[in-house]
Amino acid sequence: MKCQNSKVFLQIAKFLLILLFTYTGISKLLGHGQFAAQLSMQPHLAPVSIFLSGMLPAAELLTVLLILFDLTTLLGLLSAT
């Protein structure tokens, strides 16, 4: 019974993380100009804001792909933290 509960919890956690990272990655890509502008207004991030505005959504979507496949689920969960 305990093993079944932990499997259900893991599936729910994976689903919620996939939902979260997919939403944030796609919304940053769709509003790329606004996201890049907001990053450039941050004093410490301004020098690398163009790089980050492309890499952050890519990293979020890569995390989703890692969580989706059983072979790389642990790596995806670690990258989500």
C-alpha angles and dihedrals in degrees: 000000000000091000090051091052092051091050091052091048091050092050092049092048091049092049093050093047091049090050093048098046094043092052095047095044095049094043090052091050094047092048094036096142094052092043092051091048092051091049092049090056091062108094097218096040099045096094092054100029096112091051093046094046089064101033100049096060090042091052091049093051091045088054089054091053092049092052092048097061120067093220093058101030094109092050090048093050090049092050090050092062 
